[in-house]
Amino acid sequence: MKSYPEYAARPAQLKRITLAIQSCVEALQRSQLQNGAFPFSQRQSDGSWQACHPIFSTVTVLLCIGKLLPGSDVQRAIDYVVTCRESDGLWDYDPGMDIPTVACALAALSNYAPDLIEQSDSDLLLSVLRPDGVFLTWYSDEDRWQLQARDDAVVNCNVIYALSMMGCHVTDHTIEAIAKLIQRSTTGSRYYTQRCMLAYAAVRAGFDLTEIPEELTTQAMFEDSPLSVAQSICAGIPPNEEAIPILLDTQCADGLWPAQPWCTGEGLEPWGSNAVTTAFCLEALNLLVTTPNSTHDD
């Protein structure tokens, strides 16, 4: 996680942020399921949320704020991730929908259980690299899932991030191709609802903010959404005056943030959860208090 001294938290905010972080960590611990996963849900047509397979939320929480959780809780989550892996090396985003996922899960293992990573894991990610330098979004032999129209910049950034965590060299050709894909993605990601998720994923993958479309890095896109605000802060976009109050004021009494639409599918209702929103918000708040220029009240 980078630090951005140009927007260190003001002293008057630090105590409130510190308390929010403490209650948030405790709330995430309470929300962790018995099997070690963190909850995930899909929004229904009536606006309610229904619990679904939690592999993607679990690896997301680990990647956002695993280092802030007790080691025993992290280990339980890692154990869950390991047990969910299929014989082909992939993970099912949701077993009932036959949607594979792999990059974020491998990144989480690389961060917290590197001894479990093998050469075949990087080979698996590289197996969907097209000659033009862009990674296919989907592991599928069907032509309709290999169309360039389905290329997603966030997915490609996640693959780059995972490969870097595994110590795998990524060619300049691929980096340049993905940088061009990012530049073309002026409206954000195809499969993520928050426009600033692209800035978040790109910066995490090692791209600079200057390589991201200006439409996705202006303060105007903070919007009144804690998930959007948190992702923007983590991407290094200096927050406006409303940003930090939005984060603090939207935290619920139980220490979590409300579920918000986060990722989506074609013609499907979006996914999200309290745990996912909370993980991004906690990552952002922790960034604010660990910035070098932050100073505590006397």
C-alpha positions in Angstrom: 0.0 0.0 0.0 1.3 3.4 -1.0 1.2 6.5 1.2 0.2 9.9 -0.1 1.5 12.7 2.1 -0.5 15.4 0.1 -3.7 14.2 1.8 -2.6 13.2 5.3 -5.6 13.2 7.7 -6.1 16.4 9.7 -5.3 16.1 13.4 -9.0 16.7 14.3 -10.0 13.7 12.3 -7.4 11.2 13.4 -9.0 10.1 16.6 -12.3 9.5 14.9 -10.6 7.6 12.1 -8.6 5.5 14.6 -11.8 4.6 16.4 -13.5 3.8 13.1 -10.7 1.5 12.2 -10.7 -0.3 15.5 -14.5 -0.9 15.4 -14.2 -2.0 11.7 -11.5 -4.6 12.3 -13.6 -6.1 15.2 -16.7 -6.1 13.1 -14.9 -7.9 10.2 -13.7 -10.5 12.7 -17.3 -11.0 13.9 -18.6 -11.3 10.3 -16.1 -14.0 9.3 -18.0 -17.2 8.7 -17.3 -20.5 10.5 -15.6 -21.9 7.4 -13.2 -18.9 7.3 -14.8 -17.0 4.4 -16.1 -13.5 4.4 -19.7 -13.0 3.3 -20.7 -12.2 -0.2 -24.2 -11.4 -1.6 -26.0 -10.8 -4.9 -28.6 -8.1 -5.0 -32.1 -9.2 -5.9 -34.7 -7.5 -8.1 -36.5 -6.2 -5.1 -33.3 -4.5 -3.8 -32.6 -7.1 -1.1 -29.3 -9.0 -0.8 -29.0 -12.8 -0.9 -26.0 -14.6 0.4 -24.0 -16.5 -2.3 -20.6 -18.2 -2.7 -18.0 -16.1 -0.8 -14.7 -17.0 -2.5 -14.4 -13.6 -4.3 -15.3 -11.6 -1.3 -12.8 -13.6 0.8 -9.8 -13.0 -1.4 -10.8 -9.3 -1.8 -10.9 -8.8 2.0 -7.5 -10.4 2.2 -6.0 -8.3 -0.5 -7.4 -5.1 0.9 -6.7 -5.4 4.6 -5.5 -8.9 5.5 -2.4 -7.4 7.2 -4.8 -5.6 9.7 -6.5 -8.8 10.8 -5.1 -11.2 13.4 -3.0 -13.9 11.9 -5.4 -16.7 13.0 -8.2 -15.1 11.1 -6.1 -14.7 8.0 -5.1 -18.3 8.2 -8.7 -19.4 8.4 -9.5 -17.4 5.3 -6.5 -18.8 3.4 -7.5 -22.3 4.4 -10.9 -21.6 3.0 -9.4 -20.3 -0.3 -7.3 -23.5 -0.6 -10.2 -25.8 -0.1 -12.2 -24.0 -2.8 -9.7 -24.6 -5.6 -10.8 -27.0 -8.3 -8.7 -29.7 -9.9 -8.1 -27.5 -13.0 -6.4 -24.9 -10.8 -9.3 -22.4 -11.0 -11.8 -21.2 -8.5 -15.5 -21.0 -9.1 -16.8 -17.5 -8.6 -20.1 -19.2 -7.9 -20.4 -23.0 -8.4 -24.0 -22.6 -9.5 -23.1 -20.3 -12.4 -19.9 -21.9 -13.7 -18.0 -18.7 -13.6 -14.2 -19.2 -13.1 -11.9 -16.8 -11.2 -8.2 -17.1 -10.5 -6.0 -14.0 -10.4 -7.1 -12.5 -7.1 -7.1 -15.8 -5.4 -3.5 -16.4 -6.5 -2.5 -12.9 -5.4 -4.0 -13.6 -2.0 -2.1 -16.9 -1.7 1.1 -15.1 -2.9 0.7 -12.5 -0.1 -0.1 -14.8 2.8 0.9 -18.4 1.8 3.6 -18.1 -0.8 4.8 -21.6 -0.2 1.6 -22.8 -1.9 2.4 -21.0 -5.2 3.9 -23.1 -8.0 5.2 -22.5 -11.5 2.0 -23.9 -12.9 0.1 -21.1 -11.3 1.8 -18.4 -13.3 1.5 -20.6 -16.4 -2.2 -20.8 -15.8 -2.5 -17.0 -15.8 -0.3 -16.7 -18.9 -2.4 -19.3 -20.7 -5.0 -16.7 -21.5 -2.6 -14.1 -22.8 -3.4 -13.2 -26.4 -0.7 -12.3 -28.9 -1.8 -8.7 -28.7 -0.6 -8.6 -25.1 -4.1 -8.5 -23.4 -5.4 -11.2 -21.1 -8.7 -12.8 -21.9 -11.3 -12.0 -19.2 -12.8 -15.5 -19.2 -11.4 -19.0 -19.1 -13.6 -20.5 -21.8 -13.1 -22.2 -25.2 -16.3 -20.7 -26.5 -15.6 -18.0 -29.1 -18.3 -15.6 -27.6 -16.3 -15.4 -24.4 -13.0 -14.6 -26.2 -14.3 -11.5 -28.0 -12.2 -8.4 -27.6 -15.4 -6.6 -26.7 -15.3 -8.5 -23.4 -11.8 -7.3 -22.5 -11.8 -5.7 -19.0 -9.1 -3.4 -17.8 -9.7 -4.2 -14.1 -9.3 -8.0 -14.8 -6.1 -7.4 -16.7 -4.7 -5.2 -13.9 -5.6 -8.0 -11.4 -3.7 -10.5 -13.5 -0.6 -8.2 -13.7 -0.8 -7.7 -9.9 -1.0 -11.4 -9.3 1.9 -12.2 -11.6 4.0 -9.5 -9.9 3.1 -11.0 -6.5 4.3 -14.3 -7.7 7.6 -12.9 -9.0 6.7 -13.5 -12.6 8.2 -11.2 -15.2 5.6 -9.4 -17.4 6.9 -8.3 -20.8 6.9 -4.7 -21.9 4.6 -5.7 -24.7 1.9 -6.8 -22.3 2.4 -3.8 -20.0 2.0 -1.5 -23.0 -1.0 -3.3 -24.3 -2.8 -3.2 -21.0 -1.9 0.5 -20.6 -3.7 1.2 -23.9 -6.7 -0.9 -22.7 -6.8 1.3 -19.6 -6.6 4.5 -21.7 -9.6 3.2 -23.8 -11.7 2.5 -20.7 -12.9 6.0 -20.2 -16.2 4.9 -18.6 -14.6 2.5 -16.2 -14.8 -1.3 -16.1 -17.1 -3.6 -18.0 -17.6 -5.8 -15.0 -17.3 -3.5 -12.0 -20.0 -1.0 -11.1 -17.8 1.7 -9.5 -15.9 3.8 -12.1 -12.9 4.3 -9.8 -12.3 0.6 -9.4 -10.2 0.9 -12.5 -8.0 3.5 -11.0 -7.7 1.3 -7.8 -6.8 -1.8 -9.7 -4.4 0.0 -12.1 -2.4 1.7 -9.3 -2.3 -1.6 -7.4 -0.9 -3.2 -10.5 1.9 -0.6 -10.8 0.4 1.8 -13.3 0.7 5.5 -12.6 -2.3 7.8 -12.2 -1.2 9.7 -15.3 -1.8 6.5 -17.3 -5.5 6.4 -16.3 -8.2 8.3 -18.2 -8.7 11.7 -16.7 -12.5 11.0 -16.5 -11.7 8.4 -13.9 -9.3 10.4 -11.7 -11.1 13.7 -11.1 -12.6 14.6 -7.8 -16.0 14.8 -9.5 -16.2 11.1 -9.7 -16.0 10.6 -5.9 -19.8 10.6 -5.8 -21.7 10.1 -2.5 -20.6 6.5 -2.2 -18.3 5.1 0.5 -17.1 2.4 -1.8 -16.3 4.9 -4.6 -14.6 7.2 -2.1 -12.5 4.5 -0.6 -11.3 3.1 -3.9 -10.4 6.6 -5.1 -8.3 7.3 -1.9 -6.5 4.0 -2.3 -5.7 4.9 -5.9 -4.0 8.1 -4.7 -6.6 10.6 -5.8 -6.5 13.4 -3.3 -9.9 13.5 -1.5 -12.0 16.6 -1.6 -13.6 18.1 1.6 -16.5 15.8 1.5 -14.6 12.5 1.0 -13.5 11.6 4.5 -16.8 12.7 6.2 -18.6 10.4 3.7 -16.5 7.5 4.8 -16.9 8.2 8.5 -20.6 9.1 8.4 -21.6 6.0 6.5 -20.1 3.5 8.9 -23.0 1.6 10.6 -23.4 1.2 14.3 -22.1 -2.4 14.1 -18.8 -1.2 12.7 -19.4 -2.3 9.1 -20.3 -0.3 6.0 -23.5 -1.2 4.0 -23.4 -3.6 1.1 -23.1 -1.7 -2.2 -23.1 -2.9 -5.8 -19.4 -3.7 -6.6 -19.1 -6.1 -9.6 -21.7 -7.3 -12.1 -22.4 -9.6 -15.0 -24.1 -9.2 -18.3 -27.8 -9.1 -17.6 -27.3 -10.0 -14.0 -27.9 -8.3 -10.7 -24.7 -6.9 -9.1 -22.7 -8.5 -6.3 -21.3 -6.9 -3.1 -21.5 -7.3 0.7 -20.9 -5.5 3.9 -17.5 -7.2 4.1 -16.4 -6.0 0.7 -17.4 -2.4 1.2 -15.9 -2.5 4.7 -12.6 -3.9 3.4 -12.1 -1.1 0.9 -13.2 1.6 3.5 -10.8 0.2 6.0 -7.9 0.1 3.5 -8.6 3.8 2.8 -8.8 4.9 6.4 -5.7 3.0 7.3 -3.9 4.8 4.4 -5.0 8.1 5.8 -3.6 7.4 9.3 -0.4 5.9 8.1 0.6 8.7 5.9 3.8 10.3 7.1 2.4 13.8 7.4 -0.4 12.7 9.7 0.0 14.0 13.3 -2.1 13.2 16.3 -3.8 15.6 18.6 -2.0 16.6 21.7 
